[in-house]
Structures are given as structure tokens and as C-alpha cells.
Amino acid sequence: ASGGNPCLEQTLESFELCCLVETFPAKHADLDDFKRTLDAAFHYAKTVTLGETQWDATNSVMRRNRRIGCSISGVAQFISSRGLGELREWCEAGYDELRDIDAKYSARFGIPRSIKLTSVKPSGSVSLLAGATPGLHFPESRFYLRRMRLPRTSPLVEKLVLAGIHVEPAVGDEEQTLVAEFPVDAGEGVRSVHELSMWEQLSLAAFLQRHWADNQVSCTVTFDPETEAASLASALDYFQYQLKGVSFLPRLADSTAYPQMPYERISEEEYEALMARVRMDVLQSEAPVARAVAAGSGGARDDEAGVTRRDVSAAGVMDATDGPGARALGTSMRASAASEAHALHAADHTPDIFCDSDRCVHEEVRSIARSVSAAASLEAAAEQPRRAAKAGGGNVTAANDSS
């Protein structure tokens, strides 16, 4: 391979795509349980390599390499609860398990074994779903705000607002993008990145490169610009033989160098105050917004601050954490079909495959929206002959249904 993907967890040839899957060892009871997850993760990633793209050059390199990247996240939590020695044991045993599975199923599929199998991705977004720290990175602090970007047209906006999540316009893209702030507790005993030296972070990345990743380890090392900046050249000199890539970020005193940073430290008191406003019943409900709110509160009223569903849908998107005097965040949730189509057209962009940056998440949400729209159109087209047959007294066979 002659390069890597933008997040640098995958070594890649020209035209080659990332094929990543993520696991969370700290969430497992024991090593055998983790191995079962690795089996499922491998099946998913390897199956994706069987697909075809519209580019012949990409298909050629994907068929030849069958490269996948099985990643681990929650490393900081694992070290805090089980220690570095057990992490080494799980990494090496897990890697051997993946090689054995690859040999078995590649033979069954009649395809080459994967040239490489494992990575450590930055996981700025996916790890949130599992309540895990991202990749090998330590949290900003035990309590912090995690900001996520999403388009104004996203169906999630109304639910987040009604659930008490703070939502505001994205600085620099106020017309199309919103930012949601989620209070997070990383868990007791997990060290913050401010407690780690630059050298310890580099050593952990090199540890995972040696014991787990045959592709690469995505690592952003934060350093103290006053006490560690002078050692950057020496650090790169030493670790150039142990790492395939690394990025550095100066550590900031207050984590607010620019507006709406992805992570921002908060106190335990601030965390508790924010969580007191959050309606977990609304967030966890799979019911439509109106029913979820009614089930949780006995009516249309959202919380003690007085925000109602009508406030959200009619007056514009409101910040539920600001009460009835909250400012409108933009145009009405009930955007016209023309404006929604324009928003989707403006996002006609193929994002970096499985990229976890806020920009990529933003674009992928819109890409999913286009896919859902296309699927709905296909379903409607498939339904027409069934309706015609029913109107004419004919029968639609099970075979036609399955097709």
C-alpha cells in the first residue's frame, strides 16, 4: 500500500476503499465472549468486500486484497478496569482468532484471504452508540459535552428538542446545519487526556500497533505547548519506527479554542443539571414523537419549562432547555418538499467511507435520506401490480411477493 485513508487507520492502495467494523472489548464479560463478537464482525466486513462498485479499478484492488479493518474502541475504559496486561492478551488472542476465521471462510467463499484484518479507528461517532471512549483516545474529562452536527431536515431534530437536548445553529452554516449537545459521563476511574503525557499516548498507540493493528492506528496525541512542544521532534524521531502515522494537537487550557468544539469539559454539577432536563423516555422510545411525548408526560406539554410539541413544529425548532422563551433556530420543521429536495441535492456528495468526522456524519445522514427516498419509490412501484391484480380479482403469488 502506498497511502492511507484520511483518518489514517487503514493502509490503502490507490482506488482501494476502507471496509471497517468496530468492536468494544470493555463491554464483554470475558475473552470468549469477545471472540464471538469478532466472529460476527469479521463476517460483516468480509461480506462487504464481496460487493461491486461502479469503478473497475476499485473492484480490481478490492478483489485482490479483501482488506478489512476490525477496530476496537473503549480502550481507555478497558485499561481502567482490567489493566494493560489483559488488553495485550485479548488483542493477541483476538487477532489470532480473526486469522483463523479468515482462513476458514475465505476458503468457503473461494476468495483470497484478507491481506490485513485489524485497525484502530478514531470512532468519533460510532463509539457513542455503545457508550465507549473513542478508539484508543482518553476522554476530555469524566464529564463533558459531546457535540454532533446534523442537517436541519433530519427527522431526529424534533425528537432531540422535545427530549431536552440543547440544539443550536452550527456556526458558519446556520441555514442548513444544527449542532446538538449531549452531556456524557465517561465513567468512574477513567483517566482524562489531561492526565496523560505526550509520551504515554504515543506509547499506547505503538502498543496497539504491535499487539493488534496490522493496518494502522489512528491516534491524535494532545501535548502541552509549554512543556512538551520542544520534544515533538524527538518524539517523532523515536516513534517513526513504531507507528505508521500520527497527528498532534496542542492541549488547550479550557477546550474552547473555537465555537462548538466536538468535546468540551464540564463539571459534575453542570452534568447533573443538564441530565435533569433530558427526557430519556422520549430518546429511547421508538414511537413517533407525538406519542412518545404523550406517553411520557400525559399530554402535549414537554417539560416543566413549558415547551410543547406545537412550539417545535409550528414556530420553528425550539431549544427545549430554554423554556417557553427559547429562540427559534430557523425555518419551520414543516419545510416544503421543494426546499427539502434542494437540501438533499446540495448534499450530493460521496463521503469518505465510514469516516467518523462531523462533516462525514453530516453527509452520511443526508446520503441515507436519499437512499430511503429511493427505496420508498421502488416499494411504491412494486405495489402497483399488486393493486392492479387485486382490483381485477387476480392473485399475487408468494413468489411475486418475495421477488
ZILIN-V800820 format. One record per residue. N is the residue number from 1. RES is the residue in one letter. SS is DSSP state (A for helix, B for strand, O for the rest). PHI is phi as a letter, one per 30 degrees, with the letter a starting at -180 (* if undefined). PSI is psi in radians with two decimals (none if undefined). Layout:
# ZILIN-V800820
[[N,RES,SS,PHI,PSI] [N,RES,SS,PHI,PSI]]
This chain:
# ZILIN-V800820
[[1,A,O,*,2.56] [2,S,O,c,0.06] [3,G,B,a,-2.78] [4,G,B,a,2.99] [5,N,O,d,2.95] [6,P,O,e,-0.62] [7,C,O,d,-0.17] [8,L,O,i,0.55] [9,E,O,c,-0.12] [10,Q,O,b,2.22] [11,T,B,d,2.36] [12,L,B,b,2.59] [13,E,O,d,2.93] [14,S,O,e,2.39] [15,F,O,i,-0.04] [16,E,O,d,2.55] [17,L,O,c,2.64] [18,C,O,d,2.54] [19,C,O,b,1.59] [20,L,B,c,2.60] [21,V,B,b,2.63] [22,E,B,b,2.46] [23,T,B,b,2.87] [24,F,O,b,1.45] [25,P,A,e,-0.54] [26,A,A,d,-0.30] [27,K,A,d,0.01] [28,H,O,c,2.58] [29,A,O,d,-0.65] [30,D,O,a,3.10] [31,L,A,d,-0.69] [32,D,A,d,-0.67] [33,D,A,d,-0.71] [34,F,A,d,-0.70] [35,K,A,d,-0.63] [36,R,A,d,-0.65] [37,T,A,d,-0.71] [38,L,A,d,-0.64] [39,D,A,d,-0.83] [40,A,A,d,-0.71] [41,A,A,d,-0.73] [42,F,A,d,-0.81] [43,H,A,e,-0.74] [44,Y,A,d,-0.94] [45,A,A,d,-0.73] [46,K,A,d,-0.65] [47,T,A,d,-0.65] [48,V,A,d,-0.59] [49,T,O,d,-0.23] [50,L,O,d,-0.25] [51,G,O,d,2.84] [52,E,O,c,2.57] [53,T,O,c,-3.10] [54,Q,O,d,0.01] [55,W,O,c,2.10] [56,D,A,d,-0.67] [57,A,A,d,-0.69] [58,T,A,d,-0.78] [59,N,A,e,-0.69] [60,S,A,d,-0.83] [61,V,A,d,-0.58] [62,M,A,d,-0.70] [63,R,A,d,-0.62] [64,R,A,d,-0.76] [65,N,A,c,-0.63] [66,R,O,h,0.64] [67,R,O,d,2.33] [68,I,O,b,2.93] [69,G,B,b,1.62] [70,C,B,d,2.00] [71,S,B,c,2.84] [72,I,B,b,2.45] [73,S,O,b,2.96] [74,G,O,i,0.44] [75,V,A,d,-0.74] [76,A,A,d,-0.71] [77,Q,A,d,-0.66] [78,F,A,d,-0.80] [79,I,A,d,-0.68] [80,S,A,d,-0.62] [81,S,A,c,-0.52] [82,R,A,b,-0.36] [83,G,O,j,2.81] [84,L,A,d,-0.61] [85,G,A,d,-0.74] [86,E,A,d,-0.56] [87,L,A,d,-0.74] [88,R,A,e,-0.75] [89,E,A,d,-0.80] [90,W,A,d,-0.69] [91,C,A,d,-0.82] [92,E,A,d,-0.73] [93,A,A,d,-0.67] [94,G,A,d,-0.70] [95,Y,A,d,-0.75] [96,D,A,d,-0.67] [97,E,A,d,-0.76] [98,L,A,d,-0.67] [99,R,A,d,-0.71] [100,D,A,d,-0.76] [101,I,A,d,-0.71] [102,D,A,d,-0.75] [103,A,A,d,-0.72] [104,K,A,d,-0.87] [105,Y,A,d,-0.45] [106,S,A,d,-0.68] [107,A,A,d,-0.71] [108,R,A,d,-0.70] [109,F,A,d,-0.30] [110,G,O,i,0.65] [111,I,O,b,2.87] [112,P,O,d,2.67] [113,R,O,d,2.68] [114,S,O,d,2.34] [115,I,O,d,-0.57] [116,K,O,b,2.74] [117,L,O,b,-0.49] [118,T,B,b,2.61] [119,S,O,b,3.02] [120,V,B,b,1.86] [121,K,O,d,2.79] [122,P,O,d,-0.57] [123,S,O,h,0.92] [124,G,O,d,-0.35] [125,S,O,b,-0.82] [126,V,A,d,-0.67] [127,S,A,d,-0.44] [128,L,A,d,-0.58] [129,L,A,d,-0.50] [130,A,O,c,0.03] [131,G,O,i,0.62] [132,A,O,c,2.68] [133,T,O,d,2.59] [134,P,O,d,2.10] [135,G,O,h,-2.29] [136,L,O,c,-0.01] [137,H,O,d,2.54] [138,F,O,d,2.66] [139,P,B,d,2.78] [140,E,O,e,-0.68] [141,S,O,a,3.05] [142,R,O,d,-0.73] [143,F,B,c,2.24] [144,Y,B,a,2.90] [145,L,B,c,2.34] [146,R,B,c,2.05] [147,R,B,c,2.39] [148,M,B,b,2.50] [149,R,B,c,2.53] [150,L,B,a,2.66] [151,P,B,d,2.66] [152,R,O,e,-0.52] [153,T,O,d,-0.07] [154,S,O,d,2.37] [155,P,O,d,-0.20] [156,L,A,d,-0.40] [157,V,A,e,-0.89] [158,E,A,d,-0.71] [159,K,A,d,-0.72] [160,L,A,d,-0.76] [161,V,A,d,-0.82] [162,L,A,d,-0.42] [163,A,O,d,-0.02] [164,G,O,j,0.21] [165,I,O,d,2.32] [166,H,B,d,2.20] [167,V,B,b,2.36] [168,E,B,b,2.84] [169,P,B,d,2.52] [170,A,O,d,2.25] [171,V,O,d,2.17] [172,G,O,j,-0.28] [173,D,O,b,0.88] [174,E,O,d,-0.48] [175,E,O,d,-0.52] [176,Q,O,c,-0.36] [177,T,B,b,2.49] [178,L,B,c,2.77] [179,V,B,b,2.21] [180,A,B,c,2.45] [181,E,B,c,2.11] [182,F,B,c,2.13] [183,P,B,d,2.36] [184,V,B,b,2.44] [185,D,B,c,1.94] [186,A,O,d,-0.24] [187,G,O,j,2.67] [188,E,O,d,2.39] [189,G,O,j,-0.20] [190,V,O,d,2.17] [191,R,O,d,2.68] [192,S,B,c,2.81] [193,V,A,d,-0.40] [194,H,A,d,-0.22] [195,E,A,c,-0.07] [196,L,O,c,2.40] [197,S,O,d,2.87] [198,M,A,e,-0.69] [199,W,A,d,-0.64] [200,E,A,d,-0.69] [201,Q,A,d,-0.75] [202,L,A,d,-0.69] [203,S,A,d,-0.67] [204,L,A,d,-0.71] [205,A,A,d,-0.75] [206,A,A,d,-0.63] [207,F,A,e,-0.82] [208,L,A,d,-0.54] [209,Q,A,d,-0.59] [210,R,A,d,-0.71] [211,H,A,c,-0.17] [212,W,O,b,-1.01] [213,A,O,d,2.07] [214,D,O,c,-0.28] [215,N,O,d,-1.85] [216,Q,O,b,2.94] [217,V,B,c,2.10] [218,S,O,d,2.07] [219,C,O,b,2.21] [220,T,B,c,1.95] [221,V,B,c,2.16] [222,T,B,c,2.45] [223,F,B,b,2.71] [224,D,O,d,2.00] [225,P,O,d,-0.36] [226,E,O,d,-0.67] [227,T,O,c,-0.29] [228,E,O,b,-0.25] [229,A,A,e,-0.64] [230,A,A,d,-0.30] [231,S,A,c,0.03] [232,L,A,e,-0.78] [233,A,A,d,-0.74] [234,S,A,d,-0.71] [235,A,A,d,-0.79] [236,L,A,d,-0.63] [237,D,A,d,-0.76] [238,Y,A,d,-0.79] [239,F,A,d,-0.02] [240,Q,O,d,-0.35] [241,Y,O,c,-0.04] [242,Q,O,b,-0.31] [243,L,O,b,2.63] [244,K,O,c,-0.25] [245,G,O,a,2.66] [246,V,O,a,2.64] [247,S,B,b,2.72] [248,F,B,b,2.51] [249,L,B,b,2.17] [250,P,B,d,2.38] [251,R,O,d,2.26] [252,L,O,c,2.58] [253,A,O,d,-0.65] [254,D,O,b,0.09] [255,S,O,h,0.45] [256,T,O,b,0.85] [257,A,O,d,-0.53] [258,Y,O,b,2.80] [259,P,O,d,2.49] [260,Q,O,h,0.79] [261,M,O,d,2.63] [262,P,O,e,-0.63] [263,Y,B,b,2.43] [264,E,B,b,2.20] [265,R,B,d,2.46] [266,I,O,b,2.87] [267,S,O,d,2.91] [268,E,A,d,-0.66] [269,E,A,d,-0.73] [270,E,A,d,-0.71] [271,Y,A,d,-0.82] [272,E,A,d,-0.68] [273,A,A,d,-0.71] [274,L,A,d,-0.72] [275,M,A,d,-0.48] [276,A,A,d,-0.41] [277,R,A,d,-0.26] [278,V,O,d,2.28] [279,R,O,c,1.60] [280,M,A,d,-0.53] [281,D,A,d,-0.62] [282,V,A,d,-0.75] [283,L,A,d,-0.68] [284,Q,A,d,-0.24] [285,S,O,d,2.44] [286,E,O,c,-0.01] [287,A,O,d,2.79] [288,P,O,e,2.75] [289,V,A,e,-0.82] [290,A,A,e,-0.77] [291,R,A,d,-0.65] [292,A,A,d,-0.75] [293,V,A,d,-0.78] [294,A,A,d,-0.70] [295,A,A,d,-0.60] [296,G,A,d,-0.45] [297,S,A,b,-0.12] [298,G,O,i,0.23] [299,G,O,l,-2.91] [300,A,O,d,-0.29] [301,R,B,d,2.28] [302,D,O,d,-0.80] [303,D,O,a,-3.10] [304,E,O,d,-0.33] [305,A,O,d,-0.27] [306,G,O,j,0.24] [307,V,O,d,2.30] [308,T,B,c,2.89] [309,R,A,d,-0.62] [310,R,A,d,-0.66] [311,D,A,e,-0.68] [312,V,A,d,-0.84] [313,S,A,d,-0.48] [314,A,A,c,-0.87] [315,A,O,d,-0.16] [316,G,O,j,3.04] [317,V,O,d,2.13] [318,M,B,c,2.69] [319,D,O,d,1.91] [320,A,A,d,-0.36] [321,T,A,d,-0.13] [322,D,A,c,0.04] [323,G,A,i,-2.92] [324,P,A,d,-0.31] [325,G,A,c,0.23] [326,A,O,d,2.63] [327,R,O,d,2.65] [328,A,B,d,2.43] [329,L,O,c,-0.19] [330,G,O,l,-2.62] [331,T,O,d,2.86] [332,S,O,d,2.60] [333,M,O,e,-0.49] [334,R,O,d,1.14] [335,A,O,d,2.63] [336,S,O,d,2.78] [337,A,A,d,-0.60] [338,A,A,d,-0.76] [339,S,A,d,-0.62] [340,E,A,d,-0.72] [341,A,A,d,-0.67] [342,H,A,d,-0.71] [343,A,A,d,-0.73] [344,L,A,d,-0.69] [345,H,A,d,-0.66] [346,A,A,d,-0.39] [347,A,O,c,0.41] [348,D,O,d,1.41] [349,H,O,b,2.38] [350,T,O,c,1.92] [351,P,O,d,2.89] [352,D,O,e,2.30] [353,I,O,e,2.16] [354,F,O,h,0.48] [355,C,O,d,2.50] [356,D,O,c,0.09] [357,S,O,d,2.78] [358,D,A,e,-0.66] [359,R,A,d,-0.77] [360,C,A,d,-0.68] [361,V,A,d,-0.74] [362,H,A,e,-0.87] [363,E,A,d,-0.63] [364,E,A,d,-0.62] [365,V,A,d,-0.76] [366,R,A,d,-0.65] [367,S,A,d,-0.72] [368,I,A,d,-0.69] [369,A,A,d,-0.71] [370,R,A,d,-0.70] [371,S,A,d,-0.73] [372,V,A,d,-0.72] [373,S,A,d,-0.75] [374,A,A,d,-0.71] [375,A,A,d,-0.68] [376,A,A,d,-0.68] [377,S,A,d,-0.73] [378,L,A,d,-0.72] [379,E,A,d,-0.70] [380,A,A,d,-0.69] [381,A,A,d,-0.68] [382,A,A,d,-0.47] [383,E,A,d,-0.42] [384,Q,A,e,-0.86] [385,P,A,d,-0.54] [386,R,A,d,-0.75] [387,R,A,d,-0.67] [388,A,A,d,-0.71] [389,A,A,d,-0.70] [390,K,A,d,-0.71] [391,A,A,d,-0.54] [392,G,O,c,0.09] [393,G,O,i,0.10] [394,G,O,d,3.05] [395,N,O,c,2.48] [396,V,O,c,2.11] [397,T,O,d,2.84] [398,A,A,d,-0.58] [399,A,A,d,-0.71] [400,N,A,d,-0.67] [401,D,A,d,-0.77] [402,S,A,d,-0.43] [403,S,O,d,none]]
